[in-house]
Amino acid sequence: MPSTKKIRCLVIDDEQPARDILEKHIFGVEALELAGSCHNAVEALSFLQSNTVDLLFLDIQMPHILGTNFIRTLKNPPKVIFITAYRKYAVEGFELDAVDFLLKPVSFDRFLKAVNKVLHLNLQSTSAEQEKTEGPKESTQPFLYVRSDRKMVKVLFNDILYIEGLRDYIRIFTSTKAIVTKHLLASLEEMLPADAFLRIHRSYIVSINKIESYNADSIEIAKKELPIGRLYKHDVSRLLNASSLQPDVKKNSKDVNDIK
């Protein structure tokens, strides 16, 4: 059974407004817990000596020592998401195995994308540990969190039928409900596994396993006919032709080879 333990976070930034924003974002995600907030590396080091945390939100440019150098002083550092106003530090940050790199001011959408990366890493680590100690088990289903109706909603990838883009919003359709959230479709596309989801139109992403039938112009999922955009027809044709022998993906009367 998957763990419900929250991810304990420590914010380290010498700027109070930046700490306030990060703390607000953390409080907005149910899976996160704010363990502490420090205004410099010395204070953070003292905190870490007596407290356990899972994730650092770490400013890079701080007085006395850079955040990147601070990480190097830790024997067993937790996962880290670097925060900075300067892009020039990005390469060094990723060389230190940072989960992500966020530019100030940190928007909630970008913050959430970084947190979802941490959640996926934790799922992979938990599944691997279970298999090592207890043998193979049913894998924990991958998911992401989105903000909807003033709360964070957990969405399992396997529950998604298709996603519709509505300018600055998206609508995620499952078999039981539709979830509306403020998000760009292109940004969400980057968070979805490419082997499970397919962009078929500038306004639609579909779950490949949920496709019931298709032809040169459209795909049918849950009795809903979704158009295939002209710019996406080549990629759709290539992928669906490759899977055309699978029994759960059927061609319509209009052959998919007509897609040009």
Helices and strands as residue ranges (DSSP letters): E 7-12, H 16-27, E 32-38, H 41-50, E 55-59, H 67-73, E 79-84, G 87-89, H 90-95, E 100-103, H 108-134, E 143-148, E 151-156, G 157-159, E 160-166, E 169-174, E 178-182, H 185-191, E 197-201, E 204-207, G 208-210, E 213-214, E 218-221, E 224-227, G 230-232, H 233-242, E 250-251, G 256-258
